[in-house]
């Protein structure tokens, strides 16, 4: 459900966008993934093991969901946006609870995403939540993940390109 802010501390109207039957959406974020100066919505769907993208339009509505499949056992639980390969285009990082890894899909700047990187977090680590930041102050964005199976966090430091 999308609620529109009135600018006065209230909301006006609502829109509902389907993520599909049995999709079980778990995490959502917004970013301009196709460089059109409009926010897009990115969601991970645990029940259907995919990433859904709703592209924003100039009138404040969104496209139907475009999906990118993940591993059949992925059960994605969290999503963040970052430029991990320094090409100035936004990439998507997803915590895959079921397959105990973090997947990164590289963006092309036009709203399309393809093969990227896969970080194994350990057998039965069950990564649950992600965040990004410059952890070691080297001006590169790092990924932080909580591992509910191990009761710890993983920090994936980005190396210089």
N, C-alpha and C positions, 0 to 999 in steps of 0.2 A: 504494500500500500504506500502510496506517495501522498503526503500532505503538503499543501502549498502555504508557505508563510505569508502572513498579511503585512508584516512590517510593524505590527502593533502588539506583538506578543501573543497573537492568536494564529489560527490556521484557517484557510478558506478552501473548501473543496477537497476532493481526494480523487486519486486515480489508482486503479489496480492493474498490475501487469503480471501475467501468469509466468511462472517459472516451470510449468509442466506438472503433469500428474505424478504423484509420489516423489517429487523432486527434493523435498526436505531442505529448503535453503537454510544455510547455517551462518554465513557471514556476508557482509555487503560493504562496498566502498564506492566512492565516486572519483572520477578523473576524466580529463579530456583525452581519451585514447586515440581519437582520429584527427586531432589538431584542427578542429573546426570552431574553436572558441566556445564550445558548449559542453557542459558536464555530461558524462555518460555514467551509467550504473553498471557495476561489476558485482556479480553474486556467485557464490559457490553452492552447488546443489549436491548434498551428500547422498541423497537417495538415488540420483541418476548419474553420479560420478562425473559431473561436468562443471565447467565454468560458463556462466551466462553473461552476455553483454547486451545491454539496452542502450543504443546510441541516441543521444539527445538531439532534438530538432529545434529549429528557431522559435517555434510556438510553445515550447515548454513541455511537449509530449516526448515520448520515447518510442523507438522502433520495437518490433517484436524481438524476442530474445534470440540472439545468435549464440550457439553453443560450441564449446571446444571440449572434446572428450578427454577424460583422464583415465588412468589405469582402472580396470574393472573392479578392483578392490580398494580404490583410493579413499572413498568416504571423506571428501574435502571438508575441512572444518573452519578454515580461516583464509582470508585473502588480503594482500597488500599490493600496492603499486609502487614501482621504483624503476629507475633506469640502471639496470645492473651491468649492461655491456657498453656503457658510455657512447651510444650512438645517437643520443638526444631523443630517442623514442621511448615511451613508457612500456615497461614490461610488467607481467603479472607473476607474483609469487603466491603459491598455494600450499598450505599445510595439509597433507594427506594423512589423516588419522588412521585409516584402515591399512594403508600400505607403508606406514612409518617412513615417510620421506617428505621432502619439500621440493615441489616442482616449480620451475621458472619457465614461463612461455615468453619468447621474445616478440615484442611488438614491432610493426613496420611503420608506425606513424599514421596509418590510414584506418586503424581500427581492426586490423587483422593480426593474429598471433600464431606463431609456429613453434617448432622444436626449440628447446632451450637447454636447461640444465636440470639435473636431478641430484639432490643431496639426500643421502641415506642418513636417517637420524638414529638408527639402531633397531634391531629386531624387537618388536613389541614396545617401542618407545612411545607410540601414539601421539605425535605432535598435535597440539590442539589450537594454539593461538600464535599469531605472528605479529611482529611489529618491525619497523625499520628505523634506522638512525645511524649517525656517524659515531659508533661506539668508541673507537680508538683515536678519534680526532685527526684522521688522515685525509679528510675531505672526500671520502668515499662512503657510499651508503651500504651499511651492513644489515643483515637480517637476524632477528632474534626470535626464537621459537620456544614455546613451553612444551615439554614432553611429559604428558600426564602419566604414561606408563613407567617412567623412570623417576618421576618426581624431581626433575631438573630442567634447566634451560640449555638450549644450544645457541651459540653465537656463530654465525657464518660471516667471517670477515671477508670483505671484498679486497682482492689484490689489485695492484696497479695494472692498468691495461697497457 
